[in-house]
Amino acid sequence: MPDSLKVKVNNTFVGKLFFESNKYIFSYSQNDSDFISLTMPSRSEQYLNSKLHPIFEMHLPEGYLLSIIKKHFSKIAKTDDFGLLKLMSSKIDGRISYENHDDNKSKALNLDELLNPSSENLFEELVSRFALSSALSGVQPKVLGVCRINLINLTAKIG
């Protein structure tokens, strides 16, 4: 049974991405106007590739974030391109998204945690806490975290 991911465009299911016999296969569910990319228009014929299609590859982590994710997940999940995409899929939310029943939401930060960190390794703590919710590609180290700001406390500290 091949690995698969359901692909959505603007929150509407449009097709499935499979990894089978070392091939990446994208198949539209029906021929309509919801296409995933200009280079992959909607059609009945499958898109086959030996590498992950570029429109999906852009969602993969790179550099430092990639090494952290591989380090943490290599023993419990596949960390090839398809495995990484499946790990990240629940946090990818744009024109293209993936159906994933993982409802694990990362706990939001508050401004106090950022301004007054409990240790000197704040960046490492943020990476371990938000690594899978940071569907940001690029080599430069970065992590995306949700920060809830209490404006009353913020104005009291500024004023």
Contact map, one row per residue, 1 for C-alpha under 8 A:
111000000000000000000000000000000000000000000000000000000000000000000000000000000000000000000000000000000000000000000000000000000000000000000000000000000000000
111100000000000001110000000000000000000000000000000000000000000000000000000000000000000000000000000000000000000000000000000000000000000000000000000000000000000
111110000000000001110000000000000000000000000000000000000000000000000000000000000000000000000000000000000000000000000000000000000000000000000000000000000000000
011111000000000111100000000000000000000000000000000000000000000000000000000000000000000000000000000000000000000000000000000000000000000000000000000000000000000
001111100000000111000000000000000000000000000000000000000000000000000000000000000000010000000000011000000000000000000000000000000000000000000000000000000000000
000111110000111110000000000000000000000000000000000000000000000000000000000000000000000000000000011100000000000000000000000000000000000000000000000000000000000
000011111000111110000000000000000000000000000000000000000000000000000000000000000000000000000001111000000000000000000000000000000000000000000000000000000000000
000001111111111000000000000000000000000000000000000000000000000000000000000000000000000000000001111000000000000000000000000000000000000000000000000000000000000
000000111111110000000000000000000111000000000000000000000000000000000000000000000000000000000011100000000000000000000000000000000000000000000000000000000000000
000000011111000000000000000000000000000000000000000000000000000000000000000000000000000000000111100000000000000000000000000000000000000000000000000000000000000
000000011111100000000000000000000000000000000000000000000000000000000000000000000000000000000011100000000000000000000000000000000000000000000000000000000000000
000000011111110000000000000000000000000000000000000000000000000000000000000000000000000000000000000000000000000000000000000000000000000000000000000000000000000
000001111011111000000000000010000000000000000000000000000000000000000000000000000000000000000000000000000000000000000000000000000000000000000000000000000000000
000001111001111100000000000111000110000000000000000000000000000000000000000000000000000000000000000000000000000000000000000000000000000000000000000000000000000
000001110000111110000000011111000000000000000000000000000000000000000000000000000000000000000000000000000000000000000000000000000000000000000000000000000000000
000111100000011111000000011110000000000000000000000000000000000000000000000000000000000000000000000000000000000000000000000000000000000000000000000000000000000
000111100000001111100001111000000000000000000000000000000000000000000000000000000000000000000000000000000000000000000000000000000000000000000000000000000000000
011110000000000111110011110000000000000000000000000000000000000000000000000000000000000000000000000000000000000000000000000000000000000000000000000000000000000
011100000000000011111111100000000000000000000000000000000000000000000000000000000100000000000000000000000000000000000000000000000000000000000000000000000000000
011000000000000001111111100000000000000000000000000000000000000000000000000000000000000000000000000000000000000000000000000000000000000000000000000000000000000
000000000000000000111110000000000000000000000000000000000000000000000000000000000000000000000000000000000000000000000000000000000000000000000000000000000000000
000000000000000000111111000000000000000000000000010000000000000000000000000000000000000000000000000000000000000000000000000000000000000000000000000000000000000
000000000000000001111111100000000000000000000001111000000000000000000000000000000000000000000000000000000000000000000000000000000000000000000000000000000000000
000000000000000011110111110000000000000000000011111110000000000000000000000000000000000000000000000000000000000000000000000000000000000000000000000000000000000
000000000000000011110011111000000000000000000111100000000000000000000000000000000000000000000000000000000000000000000000000000000000000000000000000000000000000
000000000000001111000001111100000000000000000111000000000000000000000000000000000000000000000000000000000000000000000000000000000000000000000000000000000000000
000000000000001110000000111110000000000000011110000000000000000000000000000000000000000000000000000000000000000000000000000000000000000000000000000000000000000
000000000000011100000000011111100000000001110100000000000000000000000000000000000000000000000000000000000000000000000000000000000000000000000000000000000000000
000000000000111100000000001111100000000000000000000000000000000000000000000000000000000000000000000000000000000000000000000000000000000000000000000000000000000
000000000000011000000000000111110000000001110000000000000000000000000000000000000000000000000000000000000000000000000000000000000000000000000000000000000000000
000000000000000000000000000111111000000001110000000000000000000000000000000000000000000000000000000000000000000000000000000000000000000000000000000000000000000
000000000000000000000000000001111110000001100000000000000000000000000000000000000000000000000000000000000000000000000000000000000000000000000000000000000000000
000000000000000000000000000000111110000001000000000000000000000000000000000000000000000000000000000000000000000000000000000000000000000000000000000000000000000
000000001000010000000000000000011111000001000000000000000000000000000000000000000000000000000000000000000000000000000000000000000000000000000000000000000000000
000000001000010000000000000000011111110111000000000000000000000000000000000000000000000000000000000000000000000000000000000000000000000000000000000000000000000
000000001000000000000000000000000111110111000000000000100000000000000000000000000000000000000001000000000000000000000000000000000000000000000000000000000000000
000000000000000000000000000000000011111110000000000000100000000000000000000000000000000000000000000000000000000000000000000000000000000000000000000000000000000
000000000000000000000000000000000011111110000000000000000000000000000000000000000000000000000000000000000000000000000000000000000000000000000000000000000000000
000000000000000000000000000000000000111110000000000000000000000000000000000000000000000000000000000000000000000000000000000000000000000000000000000000000000000
000000000000000000000000000000000011111111000010000000000000000000000000000000000000000000000000000000000000000000000000000000000000000000000000000000000000000
000000000000000000000000000000000011111111100000000000000000000000000000000000000000000000000000000000000000000000000000000000000000000000000000000000000000000
000000000000000000000000000101111111000111110000000000000000000000000000000000000000000000000000000000000000000000000000000000000000000000000000000000000000000
000000000000000000000000000101110000000011111100000000000000000000000000000000000000000000000000000000000000000000000000000000000000000000000000000000000000000
000000000000000000000000001101100000000001111100000000000000000000000000000000000000000000000000000000000000000000000000000000000000000000000000000000000000000
000000000000000000000000001000000000000000111110000000000000000000000000000000000000000000000000000000000000000000000000000000000000000000000000000000000000000
000000000000000000000000111100000000000000111111000000000000000000000000000000000000000000000000000000000000000000000000000000000000000000000000000000000000000
000000000000000000000001111000000000000100001111100000000000000000000000000000000000000000000000000000000000000000000000000000000000000000000000000000000000000
000000000000000000000011110000000000000000000111110000000000000000000000000000000000000000000000000000000000000000000000000000000000000000000000000000000000000
000000000000000000000011100000000000000000000011111110000000000000000000000000000000000000000000000000000000000000000000000000000000000000000000000000000000000
000000000000000000000111000000000000000000000001111100000000000000000000000000000000000000000000000000000000000000000000000000000000000000000000000000000000000
000000000000000000000011000000000000000000000000111110000000000000000000000000000000000000000000000000000000000000000000000000000000000000000000000000000000000
000000000000000000000001000000000000000000000000111111011000000000000000000000001100000000000000000000000000000000000000000000000000000000000000000000000000000
000000000000000000000001000000000000000000000000101111111000000000000000000000000000000000000000000000000000000000000000000000000000000000000000000000000000000
000000000000000000000000000000000000000000000000000111111100000000000000000000000000000000000000000000000000000000000000000000000000000000000000000000000000000
000000000000000000000000000000000001100000000000000011111110000000000000000000000000000000000000000000000000000000000000000000000000000000000000000000000000000
000000000000000000000000000000000000000000000000000111111111000000000000000000000000100000000000000000000000000000000000000000000000000000000000000000000000000
000000000000000000000000000000000000000000000000000111111111000000000000000000001000000000000000000000000000000000000000000000000000000000000000000000000000000
000000000000000000000000000000000000000000000000000001111111000000000000000000000000000000000000000000000000000000000000000000000000000010000000000000000000000
000000000000000000000000000000000000000000000000000000111111100000000000000000000000100100010000000000000000000000000000000000000000001110000000000000000000000
000000000000000000000000000000000000000000000000000000011111110000000000000000001001100100000000000000000000000000000000000000000000001110000000000000000000000
000000000000000000000000000000000000000000000000000000000011111011000000000000000000000000000000000000000000000000000000000000000000001111000000000000000000000
000000000000000000000000000000000000000000000000000000000001111111100000000000000000000000000000000000000000000000000000000000000000000011100000000000000000000
000000000000000000000000000000000000000000000000000000000000111111100000000000000000000000000000000000000000000000000000000000000000000001111000000000000000000
000000000000000000000000000000000000000000000000000000000000011111110000000000000000000000000000000000000000000000000000000000000000000000111000000000000000000
000000000000000000000000000000000000000000000000000000000000111111111000000000000000000000000000000000000000000000000000000000100010000000001110000000000000000
000000000000000000000000000000000000000000000000000000000000111111111100000000000000000000000000000000000000000000000000000000000000000000000000000000000000000
000000000000000000000000000000000000000000000000000000000000011111111110000000000000000000000000000000000000000000000000000000000000000000000000000000000000000
000000000000000000000000000000000000000000000000000000000000000111111111000000000000000000000000000000000000000000000000000000110010000000000000000000000000000
000000000000000000000000000000000000000000000000000000000000000011111111110000000000000000000000000000000000000000000000000000000011000000000000000000000000000
000000000000000000000000000000000000000000000000000000000000000001111111110000100000000000000000000000000000000000000000000000000000000000000000000000000000000
000000000000000000000000000000000000000000000000000000000000000000111111110000000000000000000000000000000000000000000000000000000000000000000000000000000000000
000000000000000000000000000000000000000000000000000000000000000000011111111000000000000000000000000000000000000000000000000000000000000000000000000000000000000
000000000000000000000000000000000000000000000000000000000000000000001111111111100000000000000000000000000000000000000000000000000000000000000000000000000000000
000000000000000000000000000000000000000000000000000000000000000000001111111111100000000000000000000000000000000000000000000000000000000000000000000000000000000
000000000000000000000000000000000000000000000000000000000000000000000001111111000000000000000000000000000000000000000000000000000000000000000000000000000000000
000000000000000000000000000000000000000000000000000000000000000000000000111111000000000000000000000000000000000000000000000000000000000000000000000000000000000
000000000000000000000000000000000000000000000000000000000000000000000000111111100010000000000000000000000000000000000000000000000000000000000000000000000000000
000000000000000000000000000000000000000000000000000000000000000000000000111111110111000000000000000000000000000000000000000000000000000000000000000000000000000
000000000000000000000000000000000000000000000000000000000000000000000100110011111111000000000000000000000000000000000000000000000000000000000000000000000000000
000000000000000000000000000000000000000000000000000000000000000000000000000001111111000000000000000000000000000000000000000000000000000000000000000000000000000
000000000000000000000000000000000000000000000000000100001001000000000000000000111111100000000000000000000000000000000000000000000000000000000000000000000000000
000000000000000000100000000000000000000000000000000100000000000000000000000001111111110000000000000000000000000000000000000000000000000000000000000000000000000
000000000000000000000000000000000000000000000000000000000000000000000000000011111111111000000000000000000000000000000000000000000000000000000000000000000000000
000000000000000000000000000000000000000000000000000000000001000000000000000001111111111100000000000000000000000000000000000000000000000000000000000000000000000
000000000000000000000000000000000000000000000000000000010011000000000000000000001111111110000000000000000000000000000000000000000000000000000000000000000000000
000010000000000000000000000000000000000000000000000000000000000000000000000000000111111111000000000000000000000000000000000000000000000000000000000000000000000
000000000000000000000000000000000000000000000000000000000000000000000000000000000011111111000000000000000000000000000000000000000001000000000000000000000000000
000000000000000000000000000000000000000000000000000000000011000000000000000000000001111111110000000000000000000000000000000000000001101000000000000000000000000
000000000000000000000000000000000000000000000000000000000000000000000000000000000000111111110000111100000000000000000000000000000000000000000000000000000000000
000000000000000000000000000000000000000000000000000000000000000000000000000000000000011111111000111111100000000000000000000000000000000000000000000000000000000
000000000000000000000000000000000000000000000000000000000000000000000000000000000000000111111000000000000000000000000000000000000001111000000000000000000000000
000000000000000000000000000000000000000000000000000000000010000000000000000000000000000111111101110000000000000000000000000000000000101000000000000000000000000
000000000000000000000000000000000000000000000000000000000000000000000000000000000000000001111111110000000000000000000000000000000000000000000000000000000000000
000000000100000000000000000000000000000000000000000000000000000000000000000000000000000000011111100000000000000000000000000000000000000000000000000000000000000
000000001110000000000000000000000000000000000000000000000000000000000000000000000000000000001111100000000000000000000000000000000000000000000000000000000000000
000000111110000000000000000000000001000000000000000000000000000000000000000000000000000000011111110000000000000000000000000000000000000000000000000000000000000
000000111110000000000000000000000000000000000000000000000000000000000000000000000000000011011111111000000000000000000000000000000000000000000000000000000000000
000011110000000000000000000000000000000000000000000000000000000000000000000000000000000011011001111100000000000000000000000000000000000000000000000000000000000
000011110000000000000000000000000000000000000000000000000000000000000000000000000000000011000000111110000000000000000000000000000000000000000000000000000000000
000001000000000000000000000000000000000000000000000000000000000000000000000000000000000011000000011111000000000000000000000000000000000000000000000000000000000
000000000000000000000000000000000000000000000000000000000000000000000000000000000000000001000000001111100000000000000000000000000000000000000000000000000000000
000000000000000000000000000000000000000000000000000000000000000000000000000000000000000001000000000111110000000000000000000000000000000000000000000000000000000
000000000000000000000000000000000000000000000000000000000000000000000000000000000000000001000000000011111000000000000000000000000000000000000000000000000000000
000000000000000000000000000000000000000000000000000000000000000000000000000000000000000000000000000001111100000000000000000000000000000000000000000000000000000
000000000000000000000000000000000000000000000000000000000000000000000000000000000000000000000000000000111110000000000000000000000000000000000000000000000000000
000000000000000000000000000000000000000000000000000000000000000000000000000000000000000000000000000000011111000000000000000000001100100000000000010000000000000
000000000000000000000000000000000000000000000000000000000000000000000000000000000000000000000000000000001111100000000000000000000000000000000000010000000000000
000000000000000000000000000000000000000000000000000000000000000000000000000000000000000000000000000000000111110000000000000000000000000000000000111100000000000
000000000000000000000000000000000000000000000000000000000000000000000000000000000000000000000000000000000011111011000000000000000000000000000000111100000000000
000000000000000000000000000000000000000000000000000000000000000000000000000000000000000000000000000000000001111111000000000000000000000000000000001111000000000
000000000000000000000000000000000000000000000000000000000000000000000000000000000000000000000000000000000000111111100000000000000000000000000000001111000000000
000000000000000000000000000000000000000000000000000000000000000000000000000000000000000000000000000000000000011111111000000000000000000000000000000000000000000
000000000000000000000000000000000000000000000000000000000000000000000000000000000000000000000000000000000000111111111100000000000000000000000000000000000000000
000000000000000000000000000000000000000000000000000000000000000000000000000000000000000000000000000000000000111111111000010000000000000000000000000000000000000
000000000000000000000000000000000000000000000000000000000000000000000000000000000000000000000000000000000000001111111000000000000000000000000000000000000000000
000000000000000000000000000000000000000000000000000000000000000000000000000000000000000000000000000000000000000111111100000000000000000000000000000000000000000
000000000000000000000000000000000000000000000000000000000000000000000000000000000000000000000000000000000000000111111111010000000000000000000000000000000000000
000000000000000000000000000000000000000000000000000000000000000000000000000000000000000000000000000000000000000010011111010000000000000000000000000000000000000
000000000000000000000000000000000000000000000000000000000000000000000000000000000000000000000000000000000000000000001111110000000000000000000000000000000000000
000000000000000000000000000000000000000000000000000000000000000000000000000000000000000000000000000000000000000000001111110000000000000000000000000000000000000
000000000000000000000000000000000000000000000000000000000000000000000000000000000000000000000000000000000000000000000011111110000000000000000000000000000000000
000000000000000000000000000000000000000000000000000000000000000000000000000000000000000000000000000000000000000001001111111111000000000000000000000000000000000
000000000000000000000000000000000000000000000000000000000000000000000000000000000000000000000000000000000000000000000000111111100000000000000000000000000000000
000000000000000000000000000000000000000000000000000000000000000000000000000000000000000000000000000000000000000000000000111111110000000000000000000000000000000
000000000000000000000000000000000000000000000000000000000000000000000000000000000000000000000000000000000000000000000000111111111000000000000000000000000000000
000000000000000000000000000000000000000000000000000000000000000000000000000000000000000000000000000000000000000000000000011111111110000000000010100000000000000
000000000000000000000000000000000000000000000000000000000000000010010000000000000000000000000000000000000000000000000000001111111110000000000010000000000000000
000000000000000000000000000000000000000000000000000000000000000000010000000000000000000000000000000000000000000000000000000111111110000000000000000000000000000
000000000000000000000000000000000000000000000000000000000000000000000000000000000000000000000000000000000100000000000000000011111110000000000000000000000000000
000000000000000000000000000000000000000000000000000000000000000000000000000000000000000000000000000000000100000000000000000001111111110000000011100000000000000
000000000000000000000000000000000000000000000000000000000000000010011000000000000000000000000000000000000000000000000000000001111111110000000011000000000000000
000000000000000000000000000000000000000000000000000000000000000000001000000000000000001100100000000000000000000000000000000000000111111000000000000000000000000
000000000000000000000000000000000000000000000000000000000000000000000000000000000000000100110000000000000100000000000000000000000111111000000001100000000000000
000000000000000000000000000000000000000000000000000000000000000000000000000000000000000000100000000000000000000000000000000000000111111100000011100000000000000
000000000000000000000000000000000000000000000000000000000011100000000000000000000000000100110000000000000000000000000000000000000001111110000001000000000000000
000000000000000000000000000000000000000000000000000000000011100000000000000000000000000000000000000000000000000000000000000000000000011111000111000000000000000
000000000000000000000000000000000000000000000000000000000111110000000000000000000000000000000000000000000000000000000000000000000000001111100000000000000000000
000000000000000000000000000000000000000000000000000000000000111000000000000000000000000000000000000000000000000000000000000000000000000111111000000000000000000
000000000000000000000000000000000000000000000000000000000000011100000000000000000000000000000000000000000000000000000000000000000000000011111000000000000000000
000000000000000000000000000000000000000000000000000000000000001100000000000000000000000000000000000000000000000000000000000000000000000001111100000000000000000
000000000000000000000000000000000000000000000000000000000000001110000000000000000000000000000000000000000000000000000000000000000000000001111110000000000000000
000000000000000000000000000000000000000000000000000000000000000010000000000000000000000000000000000000000000000000000000000000000000000100011111000000000000000
000000000000000000000000000000000000000000000000000000000000000010000000000000000000000000000000000000000000000000000000000001100110010100001111100000000000000
000000000000000000000000000000000000000000000000000000000000000000000000000000000000000000000000000000000000000000000000000000000110111100000111110000000000000
000000000000000000000000000000000000000000000000000000000000000000000000000000000000000000000000000000000001100000000000000001000100110000000011111000000000000
000000000000000000000000000000000000000000000000000000000000000000000000000000000000000000000000000000000111100000000000000000000000000000000001111100000000000
000000000000000000000000000000000000000000000000000000000000000000000000000000000000000000000000000000000001111000000000000000000000000000000000111110000000000
000000000000000000000000000000000000000000000000000000000000000000000000000000000000000000000000000000000001111000000000000000000000000000000000011111000000000
000000000000000000000000000000000000000000000000000000000000000000000000000000000000000000000000000000000000011000000000000000000000000000000000001111100100000
000000000000000000000000000000000000000000000000000000000000000000000000000000000000000000000000000000000000011000000000000000000000000000000000000111111100000
000000000000000000000000000000000000000000000000000000000000000000000000000000000000000000000000000000000000000000000000000000000000000000000000000011111110000
000000000000000000000000000000000000000000000000000000000000000000000000000000000000000000000000000000000000000000000000000000000000000000000000000001111111000
000000000000000000000000000000000000000000000000000000000000000000000000000000000000000000000000000000000000000000000000000000000000000000000000000001111111100
000000000000000000000000000000000000000000000000000000000000000000000000000000000000000000000000000000000000000000000000000000000000000000000000000011111111110
000000000000000000000000000000000000000000000000000000000000000000000000000000000000000000000000000000000000000000000000000000000000000000000000000000111111111
000000000000000000000000000000000000000000000000000000000000000000000000000000000000000000000000000000000000000000000000000000000000000000000000000000011111111
000000000000000000000000000000000000000000000000000000000000000000000000000000000000000000000000000000000000000000000000000000000000000000000000000000001111111
000000000000000000000000000000000000000000000000000000000000000000000000000000000000000000000000000000000000000000000000000000000000000000000000000000000111111
000000000000000000000000000000000000000000000000000000000000000000000000000000000000000000000000000000000000000000000000000000000000000000000000000000000011111
